[in-house]
């Protein structure tokens, strides 16, 4: 049986957009583009323990940030519905419409 795909979402407690993303994930108000099959989402608080080291390892400059198999996923938040889209498609195929990108 194949392992379930996972997207890691890097957040911090003091970050407003991070809280929007975390809330949407908890409520199931999100969609994932570019990943086939069942997908899990793991949230990582970069302020806990040594998690801040992950920012440097992945060259993350701003949070919230999302990664799937070491590829950056863009994060879009629909301000009207608070729905979050994780766009994990290869660069060039990712969303470029009017949604607000937070990465």
C-alpha positions as CSV (number, residue, x, y, z in Angstrom):
1,X,0.0,0.0,0.0
2,X,1.4,3.4,-1.0
3,X,2.1,6.0,1.7
4,X,-0.2,8.9,1.9
5,X,1.2,12.1,0.4
6,X,1.7,14.9,2.9
7,X,2.0,18.7,2.6
8,X,3.9,20.4,5.4
9,X,2.5,23.9,6.2
10,X,4.9,26.1,8.2
11,X,3.2,28.6,10.5
12,X,3.8,30.6,13.7
13,X,1.3,31.6,16.4
14,X,1.9,35.3,16.0
15,X,1.2,35.3,12.2
16,X,-2.3,36.4,11.2
17,X,-2.4,34.7,7.8
18,X,-0.9,31.6,9.4
19,X,-3.9,31.4,11.7
20,X,-6.3,31.8,8.7
21,X,-4.5,28.8,7.0
22,X,-4.6,26.7,10.2
23,X,-8.3,27.4,10.7
24,X,-9.1,26.5,7.2
25,X,-7.2,23.2,7.5
26,X,-8.9,22.3,10.8
27,X,-12.3,23.1,9.2
28,X,-11.6,21.2,6.0
29,X,-12.1,24.5,4.0
30,X,-9.2,23.9,1.6
31,X,-8.2,22.4,-1.7
32,X,-5.0,21.1,-3.0
33,X,-3.9,21.4,-6.7
34,X,-1.2,19.3,-8.2
35,X,-1.1,16.3,-5.9
36,X,-2.9,13.1,-6.8
37,X,-4.7,10.8,-4.4
38,X,-5.3,11.2,-0.7
39,X,-3.2,14.0,0.9
40,X,-2.6,14.8,4.5
41,X,-1.6,18.2,5.9
42,X,0.9,18.5,8.7
43,X,1.2,22.0,10.3
44,X,4.6,22.8,11.8
45,X,4.9,25.8,14.2
46,X,8.3,27.2,13.5
47,X,8.4,28.9,16.9
48,X,8.4,25.5,18.7
49,X,11.7,23.8,19.6
50,X,14.2,23.6,16.8
51,X,11.6,23.9,14.1
52,X,12.9,27.3,13.1
53,X,15.9,25.5,11.6
54,X,13.5,24.1,8.9
55,X,13.2,27.7,7.6
56,X,16.8,27.8,6.8
57,X,17.0,24.2,5.5
58,X,14.2,24.9,3.0
59,X,15.2,28.6,2.3
60,X,11.8,29.8,3.6
61,X,11.7,33.6,3.7
62,X,8.1,34.1,4.7
63,X,5.3,32.2,6.4
64,X,2.9,30.7,6.0
65,X,4.7,28.4,3.6
66,X,3.8,25.0,2.3
67,X,5.9,22.3,0.8
68,X,5.2,19.0,-0.9
69,X,8.2,16.7,-1.4
70,X,10.6,19.7,-1.1
71,X,8.6,21.7,-3.7
72,X,7.2,25.0,-2.6
73,X,3.4,25.2,-2.9
74,X,1.8,28.6,-3.3
75,X,-0.9,29.4,-0.7
76,X,-4.0,31.4,-1.7
77,X,-6.7,32.6,0.6
78,X,-10.1,33.5,-0.7
79,X,-11.0,36.5,1.4
80,X,-14.8,36.1,0.9
81,X,-15.0,32.4,1.8
82,X,-11.7,32.0,3.8
83,X,-11.1,28.9,1.6
84,X,-7.4,28.1,1.3
85,X,-5.8,26.7,-1.9
86,X,-2.5,25.0,-1.8
87,X,-1.1,25.1,-5.3
88,X,1.6,22.4,-5.5
89,X,1.8,22.2,-9.3
90,X,5.2,22.8,-10.9
91,X,6.2,26.5,-11.2
92,X,4.6,28.0,-14.3
93,X,1.4,26.0,-13.9
94,X,0.5,27.6,-10.6
95,X,-2.5,29.9,-10.0
96,X,-2.1,33.4,-11.2
97,X,-5.7,34.6,-10.9
98,X,-7.1,37.3,-8.6
99,X,-6.8,35.3,-5.4
100,X,-4.6,36.6,-2.7
101,X,-1.3,34.7,-2.5
102,X,0.5,34.5,0.8
103,X,3.7,32.9,-0.3
